[in-house]
Amino acid sequence: MSGEIGLRRATLDDILFLVELANHEDVAPYLAAVSARDPEAFRAELEAAEGAPDERGRYVIEHDGARAGTVAFEVVNRRSRIAQLYGLMLDPRVRGRGIARDATRAFARHLFDELGFHRIELECYGFNERAIRHFEACGFVREGVKRRAYRREEGWVDGVLYGLLADELP
Ligand SMILES: CC(C)(COP(=O)(O)OP(=O)(O)OC[C@H]1O[C@@H](n2cnc3c(N)ncnc32)[C@H](O)[C@@H]1OP(=O)(O)O)[C@@H](O)C(=O)NCCC(=O)NCCS
């Protein structure tokens, strides 16, 4: 058991927490190159979500009442009700306790039951074994690989594609 997990929409008061997390040395290398990392980018993301809460959102994961991580979504297909999950990050000090697993499942449940999506998609770097294990443990199904899609300092890396349907959440 991972203790009490909370999930709430992020506010402007969370920006410092989000910036510190996104720039942590055990988080930053795993985020997509275009991810928000500075206060302005997170502020823009939060303002966009405020104007369209059914289409995008940045959330804070809480553990026993304290900030522990974050996760976000945006709609990628309105007609077919598909959401992209992105920006999952857990504070390295609280990893390995099942917090990410419980929070990801709760987030998926929120996207399906409260926001009405029927499918959630996400993409991880192929070298991100911890995230791959994590998402598979949450029930996400590996649907494909974008081979050597992204350029990084160490060379070209794969993008691994995952999907989860509303009736597949354990
Ligand atoms: C992805 C993340 C949220 C998962 O949270 P976590 O608390 O680390 O998750 P867990 O500790 O439950 O680990 C998940 C699985 O990976 C395994 N694992 C842990 N460290 C690992 C490593 N270095 N290499 C391979 N597997 C690893 C764990 O054993 C566990 O597998 P198991 O359930 O089969 O035992 C967290 O690691 C994180 O914030 N990573 C940086 C940001 C990131 O990668 N985000 C996802 C972008 S797609």
PDBQT file of the ligand as one rigid body, heavy atoms in Angstrom, charges set to zero:
ROOT
HETATM    1  C1  LIG A 201       8.116   6.805 -14.076  1.00  0.00    +0.000 C 
HETATM    2  C2  LIG A 201       7.920   7.058 -12.587  1.00  0.00    +0.000 C 
HETATM    3  C3  LIG A 201       6.740   7.983 -12.386  1.00  0.00    +0.000 C 
HETATM    4  C4  LIG A 201       7.608   5.699 -11.922  1.00  0.00    +0.000 C 
HETATM    5  O1  LIG A 201       7.508   5.873 -10.528  1.00  0.00    +0.000 OA
HETATM    6  P1  LIG A 201       8.371   4.939  -9.529  1.00  0.00    +0.000 P 
HETATM    7  O2  LIG A 201       7.956   5.199  -8.143  1.00  0.00    +0.000 OA
HETATM    8  O3  LIG A 201       9.797   5.112  -9.883  1.00  0.00    +0.000 OA
HETATM    9  O4  LIG A 201       7.850   3.525  -9.956  1.00  0.00    +0.000 OA
HETATM   10  P2  LIG A 201       8.295   2.148  -9.305  1.00  0.00    +0.000 P 
HETATM   11  O5  LIG A 201       9.328   2.350  -8.257  1.00  0.00    +0.000 OA
HETATM   12  O6  LIG A 201       7.011   1.465  -8.966  1.00  0.00    +0.000 OA
HETATM   13  O7  LIG A 201       9.040   1.437 -10.508  1.00  0.00    +0.000 OA
HETATM   14  C5  LIG A 201       8.335   0.985 -11.607  1.00  0.00    +0.000 C 
HETATM   15  C6  LIG A 201       8.957  -0.327 -12.042  1.00  0.00    +0.000 C 
HETATM   16  O8  LIG A 201      10.279  -0.083 -12.581  1.00  0.00    +0.000 OA
HETATM   17  C7  LIG A 201      11.248  -0.863 -11.876  1.00  0.00    +0.000 C 
HETATM   18  N1  LIG A 201      12.466  -0.035 -11.821  1.00  0.00    +0.000 N 
HETATM   19  C8  LIG A 201      12.811   0.871 -10.888  1.00  0.00    +0.000 A 
HETATM   20  N2  LIG A 201      13.990   1.429 -11.227  1.00  0.00    +0.000 NA
HETATM   21  C9  LIG A 201      14.379   0.885 -12.398  1.00  0.00    +0.000 A 
HETATM   22  C10 LIG A 201      15.483   1.054 -13.269  1.00  0.00    +0.000 A 
HETATM   23  N3  LIG A 201      16.445   1.927 -12.987  1.00  0.00    +0.000 N 
HETATM   24  N4  LIG A 201      15.521   0.312 -14.403  1.00  0.00    +0.000 NA
HETATM   25  C11 LIG A 201      14.556  -0.563 -14.704  1.00  0.00    +0.000 A 
HETATM   26  N5  LIG A 201      13.467  -0.764 -13.937  1.00  0.00    +0.000 NA
HETATM   27  C12 LIG A 201      13.387  -0.048 -12.787  1.00  0.00    +0.000 A 
HETATM   28  C13 LIG A 201      10.621  -1.156 -10.537  1.00  0.00    +0.000 C 
HETATM   29  O9  LIG A 201      11.164  -2.338  -9.965  1.00  0.00    +0.000 OA
HETATM   30  C14 LIG A 201       9.156  -1.321 -10.911  1.00  0.00    +0.000 C 
HETATM   31  O10 LIG A 201       8.934  -2.573 -11.514  1.00  0.00    +0.000 OA
HETATM   32  P3  LIG A 201       8.156  -3.732 -10.726  1.00  0.00    +0.000 P 
HETATM   33  O11 LIG A 201       6.832  -3.153 -10.327  1.00  0.00    +0.000 OA
HETATM   34  O12 LIG A 201       8.058  -4.807 -11.734  1.00  0.00    +0.000 OA
HETATM   35  O13 LIG A 201       9.029  -4.045  -9.537  1.00  0.00    +0.000 OA
HETATM   36  C15 LIG A 201       9.172   7.697 -11.933  1.00  0.00    +0.000 C 
HETATM   37  O14 LIG A 201      10.247   6.793 -11.978  1.00  0.00    +0.000 OA
HETATM   38  C16 LIG A 201       9.598   9.015 -12.565  1.00  0.00    +0.000 C 
HETATM   39  O15 LIG A 201       9.124  10.089 -12.207  1.00  0.00    +0.000 OA
HETATM   40  N6  LIG A 201      10.555   8.944 -13.522  1.00  0.00    +0.000 N 
HETATM   41  C17 LIG A 201      11.128  10.158 -14.166  1.00  0.00    +0.000 C 
HETATM   42  C18 LIG A 201      10.147  10.810 -15.129  1.00  0.00    +0.000 C 
HETATM   43  C19 LIG A 201       9.620   9.832 -16.156  1.00  0.00    +0.000 C 
HETATM   44  O16 LIG A 201      10.319   8.951 -16.623  1.00  0.00    +0.000 OA
HETATM   45  N7  LIG A 201       8.341  10.006 -16.530  1.00  0.00    +0.000 N 
HETATM   46  C20 LIG A 201       7.688   9.203 -17.541  1.00  0.00    +0.000 C 
HETATM   47  C21 LIG A 201       7.912   9.790 -18.884  1.00  0.00    +0.000 C 
HETATM   48  S1  LIG A 201       7.172   8.763 -20.163  1.00  0.00    +0.000 SA
ENDROOT
TORSDOF 0
